[in-house]
Amino acid sequence: MKVLNYYGESWRRYADFRGRTSRAAYWWAFLISGIIVFVLGGISASIWNLDNDDMGPLEGIYMLAYVIPSIALAVRRLHDVGRSGKWVLVALTGIGCFVLLWWYCSRSWPEDNEWGPAVANDATLRGGDDEPKQAQGPSDIIR
């Protein structure tokens, strides 16, 4: 399954802060990780009789283990939209999370950039791309 390959790739490239990651690979890994945390929370709650809002040890261990792979995935996703990986630090401001969310949802750059060749996403593999091109030019100030 392609979805599980995306998640497995996030673990295989856990310390790879170079290169690019497609939008699909980023969001599928994000979704599967959330499902795993949810399932581990249920298991922890049933084993240790935790309340609904308490975090169990299984969740904590998984989330601690997935910190570096998720940061690497976010950096590679930023590279895919033409941004430096240092922009991930804007999340520390709070309001910067909205900017990052916009970039994480943005379409991949179709051409090669300084972080690597264009990532083949699902639309290009199907042979067509119905999405409009992302505007690039003087109005694209933040680099």
C-alpha positions as CSV (number, residue, x, y, z in Angstrom):
1,M,0.0,0.0,0.0
2,K,1.3,3.4,-1.0
3,V,0.0,5.0,2.2
4,L,2.0,2.7,4.5
5,N,5.1,3.3,2.2
6,Y,4.8,7.0,2.9
7,Y,4.7,6.3,6.7
8,G,7.6,3.9,6.4
9,E,9.6,6.4,4.4
10,S,9.2,8.9,7.3
11,W,10.9,6.4,9.6
12,R,13.6,5.3,7.1
13,R,14.6,8.9,6.4
14,Y,14.3,9.9,10.1
15,A,17.4,12.0,10.1
16,D,17.4,13.1,6.5
17,F,17.0,16.9,6.5
18,R,17.9,17.2,2.8
19,G,15.8,16.5,-0.2
20,R,12.1,16.9,-0.8
21,T,8.9,15.2,0.3
22,S,5.6,15.4,-1.6
23,R,2.4,16.8,-0.2
24,A,0.8,13.3,-0.2
25,A,3.8,11.7,1.6
26,Y,3.7,14.5,4.3
27,W,0.0,14.3,5.0
28,W,-0.4,10.5,4.9
29,A,2.5,10.1,7.4
30,F,0.9,12.8,9.6
31,L,-2.5,11.1,9.5
32,I,-1.1,7.6,10.2
33,S,1.0,9.0,13.1
34,G,-2.2,10.5,14.6
35,I,-4.0,7.2,14.3
36,I,-1.2,5.4,16.0
37,V,-1.2,7.9,18.9
38,F,-5.0,7.5,19.2
39,V,-4.7,3.7,19.3
40,L,-1.8,3.7,21.8
41,G,-3.9,6.1,23.9
42,G,-6.7,3.6,24.0
43,I,-4.4,0.8,24.9
44,S,-2.7,2.8,27.6
45,A,-6.1,3.9,29.1
46,S,-7.3,0.3,29.2
47,I,-4.1,-1.1,30.8
48,W,-3.4,1.7,33.4
49,N,-7.0,2.9,34.0
50,L,-6.2,6.5,32.8
51,D,-8.7,9.3,32.4
52,N,-9.6,10.5,28.9
53,D,-7.3,13.5,29.1
54,D,-4.3,11.7,30.6
55,M,-1.5,10.8,28.3
56,G,-0.3,7.2,28.8
57,P,3.2,6.0,28.7
58,L,2.8,4.3,25.3
59,E,1.7,7.5,23.7
60,G,4.5,9.4,25.3
61,I,7.2,7.0,24.2
62,Y,5.8,7.0,20.6
63,M,5.6,10.8,20.4
64,L,9.1,11.2,21.8
65,A,10.4,8.7,19.3
66,Y,8.6,10.4,16.4
67,V,9.8,13.9,17.2
68,I,13.0,13.8,15.0
69,P,11.3,12.0,12.0
70,S,8.4,14.5,12.0
71,I,10.8,17.5,12.1
72,A,12.8,16.0,9.2
73,L,9.6,15.3,7.3
74,A,8.5,19.0,7.8
75,V,11.8,20.3,6.7
76,R,11.7,18.2,3.5
77,R,8.1,19.3,2.9
78,L,9.3,23.0,3.1
79,H,12.1,22.2,0.7
80,D,9.5,20.8,-1.7
81,V,7.6,24.1,-1.8
82,G,10.9,26.1,-2.2
83,R,11.4,27.2,1.3
84,S,14.4,26.7,3.6
85,G,14.1,24.2,6.4
86,K,14.8,26.9,8.9
87,W,11.3,28.2,8.4
88,V,10.1,25.3,10.6
89,L,11.3,27.5,13.6
90,V,8.5,30.0,12.8
91,A,6.2,27.5,14.6
92,L,7.7,28.7,17.9
93,T,5.9,32.0,17.5
94,G,2.5,30.5,17.6
95,I,1.0,32.5,14.7
96,G,3.7,31.0,12.5
97,C,1.9,27.7,12.6
98,F,-0.7,29.2,10.2
99,V,2.1,30.1,7.7
100,L,3.6,26.6,7.9
101,L,0.1,25.0,7.5
102,W,-0.3,27.1,4.3
103,W,3.1,25.9,3.0
104,Y,2.4,22.3,4.0
105,C,-0.8,22.4,2.0
106,S,0.7,24.1,-1.0
107,R,1.4,22.4,-4.3
108,S,4.9,21.1,-4.9
109,W,7.2,23.0,-7.1
110,P,7.2,21.2,-10.5
111,E,10.8,22.1,-11.3
112,D,14.0,21.2,-9.6
113,N,15.3,23.5,-6.9
114,E,18.4,23.7,-4.7
115,W,17.2,20.9,-2.5
116,G,16.8,18.3,-5.2
117,P,14.8,17.2,-8.2
118,A,11.0,17.6,-8.4
119,V,9.1,14.9,-6.5
120,A,6.8,12.8,-8.6
121,N,3.4,13.2,-6.9
122,D,0.1,11.4,-7.7
123,A,-1.1,14.0,-10.3
124,T,2.1,13.8,-12.4
125,L,2.1,10.0,-12.2
126,R,-1.4,9.9,-13.6
127,G,-0.2,11.9,-16.6
128,G,-2.1,15.1,-15.9
129,D,-2.2,18.0,-13.5
130,D,-5.5,19.8,-13.1
131,E,-4.3,22.1,-10.3
132,P,-3.5,25.6,-11.2
133,K,0.2,26.6,-11.0
134,Q,1.4,28.3,-7.9
135,A,2.0,32.0,-8.5
136,Q,5.7,32.8,-8.5
137,G,7.3,36.2,-9.0
138,P,7.7,39.6,-7.2
139,S,4.7,39.0,-5.0
140,D,6.3,35.8,-3.6
141,I,8.4,37.7,-1.1
142,I,9.1,35.3,1.7
143,R,12.0,32.9,0.8
